Amino acid sequence: MDDALTAQLDPPYAASVNGDGDNSIPGGDDEGMVRRMAAHMAGIMAELNLSLDDPNFAETPARVARMYLEMFHGLREGAEPKVTTFPNDGGYHHMVIEKEVPFYSMCAHHFVPFYGHAHIAYIPGDTIVGLSKLPRILEFYAKRPQLQERLTEQVAEFLWSKLEPQGVMVVIEARHLCVEMRGVKKSGALTTTSALRGCFADRKVREEFLALLARRAAW
C-alpha cells in the first residue's frame, strides 16, 4: 500500500472479543469503519491495476465497505436476536419444523458467498418459541464469515440452550461459490450438514424428521 493510501487510514482497528470468545464489532462508528475498509479495498483494486478514475469503479470501495457492514451484521455487539418464549400450556410435545428457510452467508476461507436453505426442528419441553425467531436465529449466525458446519452447530446449540427442549435438529443444504467459481469449479454441488441434540439422537425421531422433510406441500 502506498504512502498516500496509508495516510487515509486511522490507527489500526481491532475487533473486540466478547465473553464467549467470539469477535464482535463495537457499534457507533459506522462511517469510520466504511472509510477505513474502503481505503483497504482501494488498495486491493490498485494492486489489480483498476483505476478509480473509471466511473464504474469510482465508488466501488465505499460500496464494498457498506456491503460488508450489512453482510456481517451478525458480528455486531448486541445483534443476537431476542428470543420470546411462551409457556407450553397446551402440553405440545411433538415436532415443530420450519422447512426451507433461506439464508446467505460468506465463506470464512475465501470471503465469497454460500447460500441455501435450513430445516430447523425442535420438540418442546416446558416452553415454545415464536416461529419468526427461528429464521432470525439462522440469519444472526449466517451474517458473519462462516463455515457451514459451524453455522449448523451454532443454530442447534442456541435453541438447545435457550429453549431447553426435549430435542433439536438442524439440517442445512447449501451451494458454495468457492467450490463453483474457483478450484474444482463444480457447478451445482450441494453440501449438506446436520446437528442434533437430545431426543433426536434416537433413530426413530430422526427418521420422523427426515420423512417430514421429504413431504411436499400441496399448495
Secondary structure, 3 states (H helix, E strand, C coil): CCHHHHHCCCCCCCCEECCCCCEEECCCCHHHHHHHHHHHHHHHHHHCCCCCCCCCCCCHHHHHHHHHHHHCHHHECCCCCCCCEEECCCCCCCCEEEEEEEEEEEECCCCCEEEEEEEEEEECCCEEECCCHHHHHHHHHHCCEECHHHHHHHHHHHHHHHHCCCEEEEEEEEEEHHHHCCCCCCCCCCEEEEEEEEHHHCHHHHHHHHHHHHCCCCC
